[in-house]
């Protein structure tokens, strides 16, 4: 694999990472607001379980003293290509600065622990529904 392809792959990994972070951040806001406004999707069990699992994986990695595997993969590709995140296309460089903060590990451990506790609290305050929603029913019904 040539260096240019590694840089493009690093940007792809960063894009996936941004989607992952966005999913977690979206859920932190959408769940309490959506529960109050009656948005059905915030009560879908599998969606909520996926959200909880996503932040749990991130928090457990930090508790173990590890970097996120996506960060490790992205920076490994950049290092192999001879570039840094500053050499990425402007939108990707901005995305990298948005999610990669130069802070000590304890800061992220505390941040993700609090975020995990908040997601668990959301689960308790606004529990997901195991009942089938109208969306699932309409998707299964013949038209």
C-alpha positions as CSV (number, residue, x, y, z in Angstrom):
1,X,0.0,0.0,0.0
2,X,1.5,3.4,-0.9
3,X,1.7,6.4,1.4
4,X,-1.2,8.2,-0.4
5,X,-3.6,5.3,0.1
6,X,-2.6,5.1,3.8
7,X,-3.4,8.8,4.2
8,X,-6.8,8.3,2.5
9,X,-7.5,5.3,4.7
10,X,-6.5,7.3,7.8
11,X,-9.1,9.9,6.7
12,X,-11.7,7.2,6.3
13,X,-11.0,5.8,9.8
14,X,-11.3,9.4,11.1
15,X,-14.7,9.7,9.3
16,X,-15.9,6.5,10.9
17,X,-14.6,7.8,14.3
18,X,-16.5,11.1,13.8
19,X,-19.7,9.2,13.0
20,X,-19.2,7.1,16.2
21,X,-18.6,10.1,18.4
22,X,-21.6,11.9,16.7
23,X,-23.8,8.9,17.5
24,X,-22.9,9.0,21.2
25,X,-23.2,12.8,21.4
26,X,-26.5,12.8,19.5
27,X,-28.0,10.2,21.9
28,X,-26.9,12.3,25.0
29,X,-29.1,15.1,23.7
30,X,-31.8,13.4,21.8
31,X,-32.8,10.8,24.5
32,X,-34.0,13.3,27.2
33,X,-35.5,15.8,24.7
34,X,-37.1,13.1,22.6
35,X,-38.5,11.3,25.7
36,X,-40.2,14.5,26.8
37,X,-41.5,15.3,23.3
38,X,-42.7,11.8,22.5
39,X,-40.2,10.9,19.8
40,X,-40.6,7.2,19.4
41,X,-37.1,6.4,18.2
42,X,-35.5,7.3,21.5
43,X,-37.5,4.5,23.1
44,X,-36.4,1.8,20.6
45,X,-34.7,-0.9,22.7
46,X,-32.0,-1.9,20.2
47,X,-31.1,1.7,19.5
48,X,-30.7,2.5,23.2
49,X,-28.8,-0.7,23.8
50,X,-26.4,0.2,21.0
51,X,-25.9,3.7,22.4
52,X,-25.2,2.3,25.9
53,X,-22.8,-0.3,24.5
54,X,-21.0,2.4,22.4
55,X,-20.2,4.6,25.4
56,X,-19.4,1.5,27.6
57,X,-16.8,0.3,25.1
58,X,-15.2,3.7,25.0
59,X,-15.2,4.1,28.9
60,X,-13.9,0.5,29.4
61,X,-11.0,1.2,27.0
62,X,-10.1,4.3,29.0
63,X,-10.4,2.5,32.4
64,X,-7.9,-0.1,31.0
65,X,-5.6,2.8,30.1
66,X,-5.9,2.3,26.4
67,X,-6.5,4.7,23.5
68,X,-9.6,4.1,21.4
69,X,-8.8,1.5,18.8
70,X,-10.0,3.9,16.0
71,X,-7.5,6.5,17.3
72,X,-4.7,4.0,17.4
73,X,-5.5,2.8,13.9
74,X,-5.8,6.3,12.5
75,X,-2.6,7.6,14.0
76,X,-0.8,4.4,13.0
77,X,-1.8,4.9,9.3
78,X,-0.8,8.6,9.5
79,X,2.6,7.7,11.0
80,X,3.2,5.0,8.4
81,X,2.3,7.4,5.6
82,X,4.8,10.0,7.0
83,X,2.0,12.5,7.7
84,X,0.2,14.0,10.6
85,X,-3.4,15.0,11.1
86,X,-2.4,18.6,10.1
87,X,-1.6,17.3,6.6
88,X,-5.2,16.0,6.1
89,X,-7.7,17.8,3.9
90,X,-9.1,20.8,5.8
91,X,-12.4,19.2,6.8
92,X,-10.7,16.1,8.1
93,X,-8.1,18.2,10.0
94,X,-10.9,20.1,11.6
95,X,-12.6,16.8,12.5
96,X,-9.4,15.5,14.0
97,X,-9.0,18.6,16.2
98,X,-12.6,18.3,17.2
99,X,-12.3,14.8,18.7
100,X,-8.5,14.5,19.6
101,X,-7.8,16.8,22.5
102,X,-4.4,17.1,24.0
103,X,-5.4,16.2,27.6
104,X,-4.1,13.7,30.1
105,X,-5.6,10.2,30.2
106,X,-7.2,10.8,33.6
107,X,-9.3,13.6,32.1
108,X,-10.8,11.3,29.5
109,X,-11.3,8.5,32.0
110,X,-13.3,10.9,34.2
111,X,-15.2,12.3,31.2
112,X,-16.2,8.9,29.8
113,X,-17.1,7.6,33.3
114,X,-19.4,10.6,33.8
115,X,-20.8,10.1,30.4
116,X,-21.4,6.4,31.0
117,X,-23.1,7.2,34.3
118,X,-25.3,9.8,32.5
119,X,-26.3,7.3,29.8
120,X,-27.2,4.8,32.6
121,X,-29.2,7.5,34.3
122,X,-31.0,8.2,31.1
123,X,-31.8,4.5,30.8
124,X,-33.3,4.6,34.3
125,X,-35.2,7.8,33.9
126,X,-36.4,7.2,30.3
127,X,-36.4,3.4,29.9
128,X,-36.5,2.0,26.4
129,X,-39.6,0.1,25.3
130,X,-39.5,-3.5,24.5
131,X,-42.9,-3.1,22.8
132,X,-43.0,-2.9,19.1
133,X,-43.2,0.7,17.9
134,X,-45.5,2.0,15.1
135,X,-42.4,2.3,12.9
136,X,-41.6,-1.4,13.3
137,X,-45.2,-2.4,12.8
138,X,-45.6,-0.3,9.7
139,X,-42.4,-1.8,8.2
140,X,-43.7,-5.3,8.6
141,X,-47.3,-4.7,7.5
142,X,-48.0,-5.3,3.8
143,X,-48.9,-2.2,1.8
